[in-house]
Amino acid sequence: MSRTSDPSPRQRRGRLANLSGAMAEDLVADRLQAQGMELLHRRWRGASGEVDLIARDGACMVFVEVKQARSHDVAAQRLNRAQMDRICNAAIEYCAALPSGMDSEMRFDAALVDAMGRVEIIRNAFASG
């Protein structure tokens, strides 16, 4: 008889974070589509890393990092330079496989989701200055 143990508190937190992240991504995907964008991929993974959402806005490829926290400010603070670099590298990898290749127009947005499920999308979030 095999015995399964209950998940540890750490495993439960991980599962909850995964579910809440997926729900936040669903909210953002719905918002992008409502804005007329074509959703191409969710959680696209390449050798360089994962991109939460990839959409097309006209001719522009939009790479979206979704951050969820109790407030939009806290969510924004969770996006760091290392993550931005990883997402940029993954975007380059993704676009290199497109027919238009590296001539593809790209934009990097951050989507912030608060505890009430409100979505704020920051266009060109990775732009400096």
C-alpha positions in Angstrom: 0.0 0.0 0.0 1.5 3.3 -1.0 1.1 6.2 1.2 0.9 9.8 0.0 1.7 12.5 2.4 0.0 15.9 2.6 1.9 18.7 0.9 4.2 20.7 3.0 3.4 24.3 3.8 6.0 25.3 1.2 4.4 23.1 -1.5 1.0 24.6 -0.6 2.3 28.2 -0.9 3.9 27.3 -4.3 0.7 25.8 -5.6 -1.3 28.9 -4.4 1.3 31.2 -6.0 1.0 29.3 -9.3 -2.8 29.4 -9.3 -2.9 33.1 -8.4 -0.3 33.9 -11.0 -2.3 32.0 -13.6 -5.5 33.9 -12.6 -3.6 37.2 -12.9 -2.3 36.2 -16.4 -5.9 35.4 -17.4 -7.1 38.8 -16.3 -4.3 40.5 -18.3 -4.9 38.3 -21.3 -8.5 39.3 -21.3 -7.6 43.0 -21.1 -5.1 42.7 -23.9 -7.7 41.1 -26.1 -10.3 43.7 -25.2 -7.8 46.3 -26.4 -7.7 44.6 -29.7 -4.5 42.7 -29.4 -4.1 39.1 -30.6 -2.9 36.8 -27.8 -0.3 34.5 -29.3 1.2 32.6 -26.3 0.9 32.2 -22.6 4.0 31.2 -20.6 6.1 30.8 -23.7 9.4 29.2 -22.8 12.6 29.3 -24.8 16.2 28.5 -23.9 16.6 32.1 -22.6 13.6 31.9 -20.2 9.9 32.3 -20.0 7.6 35.2 -21.1 4.3 35.4 -19.4 2.3 36.6 -22.4 3.1 37.3 -26.0 0.6 39.3 -28.0 0.5 41.1 -31.4 -0.6 44.8 -31.5 -0.8 45.5 -35.2 2.7 44.8 -36.5 4.3 45.0 -33.1 5.2 42.0 -31.0 4.3 42.7 -27.3 6.1 40.8 -24.5 4.2 41.1 -21.2 5.5 40.4 -17.8 2.7 40.0 -15.3 3.2 40.9 -11.6 0.7 40.4 -8.9 0.7 41.8 -5.4 -1.5 43.5 -2.9 -1.0 46.8 -4.7 0.2 47.9 -8.0 3.2 49.7 -6.4 4.3 46.5 -4.7 3.8 44.5 -7.9 5.9 47.0 -9.8 8.7 46.7 -7.3 8.9 42.9 -8.0 10.1 43.6 -11.6 13.9 43.7 -11.5 16.7 44.3 -14.0 17.7 40.6 -14.2 14.1 39.7 -15.1 13.9 42.4 -17.7 17.2 41.1 -19.2 15.9 37.6 -19.3 12.6 38.6 -20.9 14.5 40.7 -23.5 16.7 37.7 -24.4 13.7 35.4 -24.7 12.0 38.0 -26.9 15.1 38.1 -29.2 15.0 34.3 -29.3 11.3 34.3 -30.1 11.5 37.0 -32.9 14.5 35.3 -34.5 12.2 32.4 -35.4 9.6 34.7 -37.0 9.5 35.3 -40.8 10.3 39.0 -40.2 13.1 37.9 -37.8 14.9 40.6 -35.9 13.2 43.3 -38.1 10.1 42.7 -35.9 8.9 45.7 -34.0 9.0 44.8 -30.2 7.5 46.3 -27.1 7.9 45.3 -23.5 4.9 45.9 -21.2 4.4 45.2 -17.5 1.0 44.2 -16.3 0.3 44.9 -12.6 -2.5 43.1 -10.9 -3.6 44.1 -7.4 -5.4 42.1 -4.7 -8.8 43.2 -6.0 -7.9 42.0 -9.5 -7.5 45.4 -11.0 -5.1 45.5 -13.9 -2.7 48.3 -14.8 -0.7 47.9 -18.0 2.5 49.9 -18.4 3.4 50.2 -22.0 7.2 50.2 -22.8 7.8 49.4 -19.2 11.4 48.5 -19.8 12.4 51.8 -21.4 14.9 53.7 -19.4 14.4 57.2 -18.1 
